[in-house]
C-alpha cells in the first residue's frame, strides 16, 4: 500500500473556483483501479493551504494514475488556480489496522 500525503497552496480567493475541479479530480480518481482513498481538505487555520491524502494499492496503480486524463487536466489548470508550493510525499506502508 502506498500513501501520498502532503499539501499544495493557492491564493485563498481562488479556492471557490478550484473547488469544482478538485471535486471532479477526487471523483475520477476514486473510480480508478487501485485507488483506495483520495481527498483534499482546506486547512482551517491557514487559508489557501490544501491537504492532500491518497491511498493506492501499489506503485503500478499510482503510476497509472499519473497518466490519466483527469490528472493531466488538473495539472494543466494549476496556473489558472495559482497552485504552487506542491509538497507531496509517497510512503510505502504495511497493513492498515482500524484504531
PyMOL commands that set and color helices and strands:
alter all, ss='L'
color gray80, all
select helices_A, chain A and resi 12-30+59-65+69-76+78-81
alter helices_A, ss='H'
color red, helices_A
select strands_A, chain A and resi 2-9+35-42+49-56+84-92
alter strands_A, ss='S'
color yellow, strands_A
deselect
rebuild
show_as cartoon
